[in-house]
């Protein structure tokens, strides 16, 4: 049997372009913008880039909080 997606394409795309707070360690939070989303092993992952700074990284949506 195929894996059932956690979110529909429209649910995934609603996060793209939005800014969130990414939890790093226990007390550090940085502002990031979501570039892309994907379903991976039953969870929602987001490709994020810092608002100030450089780089990209895939992180679990559970590590992001609304601003």
Rosetta blueprint (number, residue, H / E / L):
1 X L
2 X L
3 X L
4 X L
5 X L
6 X L
7 X L
8 X L
9 X H
10 X H
11 X H
12 X H
13 X H
14 X L
15 X L
16 X L
17 X L
18 X L
19 X E
20 X E
21 X E
22 X E
23 X E
24 X E
25 X L
26 X L
27 X L
28 X E
29 X E
30 X E
31 X E
32 X E
33 X E
34 X E
35 X E
36 X E
37 X E
38 X E
39 X E
40 X E
41 X L
42 X L
43 X E
44 X E
45 X E
46 X E
47 X E
48 X E
49 X E
50 X E
51 X L
52 X L
53 X L
54 X L
55 X L
56 X L
57 X E
58 X E
59 X E
60 X E
61 X H
62 X H
63 X H
64 X E
65 X E
66 X E
67 X L
